[in-house]
């Protein structure tokens, strides 16, 4: 897929990037090269490959799903400008 300067300018605008007009032609070539590589990936037959989250065969460590106070509530509340019953006191924002 070949990109032109107009498309690069549009992509830069959507990404909120400022690209000088004299750099757009070079950037168009680089982006076109990247898209060519991506198009080549669609030619690979992956029907027999199982989905995976990592290329290494690793198992994630599981831990008990338990709610805790973190183990040091006094250190956490030390930065609170105002606290009550072990919690931050914040101003009311909804009427």
C-alpha positions in Angstrom: 0.0 0.0 0.0 1.5 3.3 -1.1 0.8 6.5 0.9 1.0 10.0 -0.5 1.7 13.3 1.2 -2.0 14.1 1.7 -2.6 10.8 3.5 0.4 11.4 5.7 -0.8 14.9 6.5 -4.2 13.5 7.5 -2.6 10.8 9.7 -0.5 13.4 11.4 -3.5 15.5 12.0 -5.4 12.6 13.5 -2.5 11.7 15.7 -2.1 15.4 16.7 1.5 15.4 15.4 3.1 18.3 13.6 5.0 17.1 10.5 6.7 19.7 8.3 5.6 19.6 4.6 9.2 18.8 3.5 9.2 15.7 5.8 5.9 14.3 4.5 7.3 12.7 1.4 10.0 10.8 3.4 7.5 9.8 6.0 5.1 8.5 3.3 7.9 6.2 2.1 8.6 4.9 5.5 5.0 4.3 6.4 4.4 2.6 3.0 7.3 0.2 3.8 5.8 -0.6 7.2 2.4 -1.3 5.7 4.1 -3.6 3.1 5.5 -5.6 5.9 2.1 -5.8 7.6 0.5 -7.0 4.3 3.1 -9.8 4.1 1.9 -11.1 7.5 -1.5 -11.8 6.0 0.1 -14.3 3.6 1.2 -16.5 6.5 -1.1 -19.6 7.1 -1.9 -19.5 10.8 -4.9 -21.8 10.8 -3.0 -24.6 12.7 -1.3 -22.2 15.2 -3.1 -22.0 18.6 -3.6 -18.5 20.0 -1.1 -17.5 22.7 -0.3 -14.6 24.9 3.5 -15.1 24.8 6.0 -16.8 22.5 7.6 -18.6 25.5 5.6 -21.4 27.1 5.1 -19.7 30.4 2.3 -20.1 33.0 1.1 -17.1 34.9 1.4 -17.2 38.7 -2.0 -17.1 40.4 -2.7 -15.6 43.7 -5.7 -15.6 46.0 -8.2 -12.9 45.0 -8.5 -11.2 48.4 -9.3 -7.6 49.4 -6.7 -6.2 51.8 -5.7 -2.8 53.1 -2.2 -3.1 51.5 -0.6 -3.8 54.9 0.4 -0.2 55.7 -2.7 2.1 55.9 -1.0 4.5 58.2 1.7 5.2 55.6 -0.9 5.7 52.9 -3.0 8.1 55.1 0.1 10.1 56.1 -0.3 12.2 53.0 -4.0 12.8 53.5 -4.8 16.5 54.3 -7.8 15.2 56.2 -8.8 11.7 57.3 -11.6 10.0 59.3 -11.9 6.4 60.4 -8.9 5.3 58.3 -10.2 6.9 55.1 -9.5 10.1 53.1 -12.0 12.9 53.6 -12.8 14.6 50.3 -15.1 17.5 49.4 -18.5 16.6 48.1 -18.6 17.0 44.3 -22.1 15.9 43.4 -25.2 17.6 44.8 
